[in-house]
Amino acid sequence: MTKRKLQYWVIPPECDAEFVANMEDVLHVYEKPYDSAIPVLCMDEQPVQLVKEVKAPIAATPSHPKRIDYEYERAGVANVFMFAEPLAGWRKVSIRPTKTKVDWAQEMAELLEGRYAKCDRVIVVCDNLNTHTKGAFYEAYEPERAFALASRVEFHYSPKHGSWLNIAENELSSMTRQCVANRRIGDLETLRKETNAWAHDVVSVATVACGGSRSR
């Protein structure tokens, strides 16, 4: 009997005009030449299960590998925000305990008032999650500041079942495989430390795709 192999994949819908429209819109954004005054910022997010050790691991020796007990303790869920500016070869990983509209707005405000403070407009590629909206700024800040932030963001949403068109999702996938998967990380601070080290020490998907890095 032949053993069949399965591969799970995100299969886009056929003959879907909305899918094509959003796909071509995002691809058109990626075709734009680099412009530091109007940067293209990709963002995505994902949850990470925090897991604590119940028993202290036994260190590796010349005769056997490190030993970790099967038993573990779930310690809640953290949310990873990934930001990537592909044509600048830049990315940022931010860890928060929740993924509300306020969380998203605060992360975006930090970038808009920090790294992008001198930019009149920032093009943002993201999925159409209900927290990724201009209204989120109004839930986090007073109307004057919220308007100032929202008016500088130009959204371009990846299509449903087509989030792989978002470069930030590719960065998240790499981070998961290279930094988080098959590890037990039990608290927010350790997760922040590990993901920040990954973000600074590992060459980004965006940098490889663009053949180099303008800034870091």
N, C-alpha and C positions, 0 to 999 in steps of 0.2 A: 504493500500500500504506500503510495507516494505521499509524503508529508508536505502539506501546503504551507507556504509562508505568507504571513499577512503583514502589510505595512500600512499603518494609519496615516492618513493624509488629509489635508484640507482641500476638498474637491470643489472648485468653483461651479456655480450654476451655469447651465447652458442657455444661450439665447436670452440673457438677462441684461436689458438695456441699462438698468441702474448700475449693475456691476461694471459694465463697460465704461459708462460715463465717469464713474469715480476712479476707475483704473487709469483711464486716459488723462484725467485731471491730475492725478498724483504723478504719473510719468512725465507729464508736461512740466510740472514743478521741478522734477529732478533734472530736466534738460536745461534749466536756466543756468547761465554762467555764474560763477561765484561772485557775490556782491556782499561785502562786509556790512554795508549800510542796510541791506534787506536780507538777513540770513535765513536759511531754510533749516528749521529745527524739527527733528522727528522725536516723538515721545510715545512711550508705551509703559504699561505697568503690569505687574503680576503678583499674586500672593506667594509667600514662602512659609511653609510649616516650620515652626521652631520646635526643636527636639532636644531634650536634656538627657544626659547620661544618668542612669540610676546607680550604676556602679563605676568606679574609676577604672578606666582602661589600663591594661598591663602594657608597659612600654616594650617596644621591639628589642630583640637581642640578636646576636649573630646566628642563633639557631632557630628562631621563630619570629614571625611578623608581629606587629602590634595586635593585641587582642582586645576586642570590644564585646561587651556582653550583649546578648540578644535583646534584653529588656531595655526599654527606654520610656521617657515621659514626655507627652505632648505639652508644649509650653505656649500655646497660642499661635496666632498667625500674624506675620508682618507683611507689609506691602512694599514692593520694590518699584520705584519710579525710575525709568531709564530715559535719559535725554541724549540725543546725538545730533551733532551738526556735521553731516557727511562731508561737505566740501571743505570744512576746516579741520577734519580729522579729530574732532573733539567730542567727548562724551562725559556724562556725569551720572552717577548712581546715587539715589537718595532713598533711605529707608525710613518708613513711618509705620506706626502701629495700626493706622486705619487708612482707608482709601475714599474719603468723602470728597464732596465738592470743595470744601474748605481746604483740605489737604492739597488737592490739585492746584487750587488758586494760590496758595501760599508758595508752593514750589515754583509756579510760573512767575509770581511776583518777584521772587528772589532773583530769577534770571533776567526778567525785564528791567528791574531796577539795579541789577548788578552787571553781569556780562554784557547785556544788551541795552544798557542805559542810554547810550548815544544813538541807538537805532530808532528811526521813526516808526518802522514796521518790522514785525517778525512773522515769517510764514511758518505755520505749525502744521505738520503732517501727523495725524493721529487717528485712532478709530472713533467711531461715533458713539462713544459711551456717554451716558447722561450726565456724567460729572465733567466732561470736557466741553464746557460751554462758556460763553462770555458771562452768562448769568451767575456762574460760580464766583466770579470776582465780587459780585454784589452781595453774596452770602458771607464773604470773608471780610469785606472792607466797607468803609463808608462810601456813599455814592460818588463823591468827587474822585477819590482814589481809584475806585472800581472802574469808572468811566475812562480815566487816564490809562489804565492797564488794558481794558478790553478794546479800546479804540486802536491799539497798536498790534493786535493779534489778527492775523488772516488765516482762517482755518481751511485745511484741505483734508477731507476725511477719506481714509482708505475704504474700499468697498466691503460690504458684509461678505464673509467667507474669503476675504482677500487681504487679511491683515498682514500677510507675509510681504506685501508691497511696502510696508512701513519698515525702514531700515532699523529703527529702534527695536522692533520685535526681533530682528536678526541678532542685534546686540544682546538682547535678553536671553535668547536661545544659547548664544555662546557663553554668557555668564553662568547660566544654569548648568551647562555641561562641564565647564571648566572650574567652577568655583563652588557651587552649591550642591549639585547632585551627589547622592551617596555619602553625604556628610551629616553629622549631627551638630547643629548650631542651635544653642539653647536660649539666646537672648538677643535683644536688638543691638546692643553695643558691639557684640562680637560679629554679628552679621554686617553691621556698618563697616567695621574694621576690615573684614575679609573682602567685601565687595568693593570697597574703596581701593584696596591693594590691587585687586584684579583690574579695576578701571584704569589705574595708572601704570601697571606693569605689563599688561597684555595688549598687543597691537589690536586695534579695533577693526571690526568688519568694515566700517566706513573708510578708514585709512587705507586698508588693502584695496578696496574697490576703487578708490580715487588715486591710487599709486603714490601716496605720500601724505604728509601732514603739513598744513600751513601753520597751525598753532595748537597748543595743548593746554 
